């Protein structure tokens, strides 16, 4: 299967079971000079091939056969809101409603945890990650751990 930059983060519906999965293509660039520069052949590093990883909360990847379970992969992030975010968040707690500054911290932490999990799967040369879950724990006042985890797999037909 071939994918391009437009496919990053795309939700793909399986043609067999209609289950939605997210396609994640890590964006790795090595030695990518601007178009104005013309490096000598000795300075040019070949760009690595893009390796798509299918990420799903399901226990299988529809339309593909899992041939090997590579183990649990995880991405861990520990975050605390900045002073400004804490101040505005604290004020918002008084009046109620969505606390957007805290939502941004949470979203950023989940995104980074997800990317770290995918990076871990790439280190194992995985084709997909199944049974993906998030977990968050406050282990100190105002400090939260966000964990993304799943099972890395190899697919026969990928």
RAJO-V29300 format. One line per field, one symbol per residue. ss: DSSP state (H for helix, E for strand, L for the rest). phi: phi as a letter, one per 30 degrees, with the letter a starting at -180 (. if undefined). burial: # if it has 16 or more other C-alpha atoms within 10 Angstrom, else .. A space follows every 50 residues. Layout:
BEGIN
ss->???
phi->???
burial->???
END
This chain:
BEGIN
ss->LLLLHHHLLLEEELLLLLLEEEEEELLLLLLLLLLLLLLLLLLLLLLLLL LEEEELLLLLLLLLLEEEEEEEEEEEEEEELLHHHHHHHHHHHHHLLLLH HHHHHHHHHHHHHHHHHHHHHHHLLLLEEEEEEEEEEEEELLEEEEEEEE EEEEELLL
phi->.cbbedddidcccdddbiddbccbceccbchcdddddbddedddcddddd bdbdcbddcaceibcdcaccjdcbbbbcbbddeddddddddddddijdcd dddddddddddddddddddddddcidcabchdbcbbbdcaeicbccbcba cdbccdcc
burial->..........#........#######........................ ########..##...#...#.######.###...#...#........... ##..##..##############...#######...#.......####### ####....
END
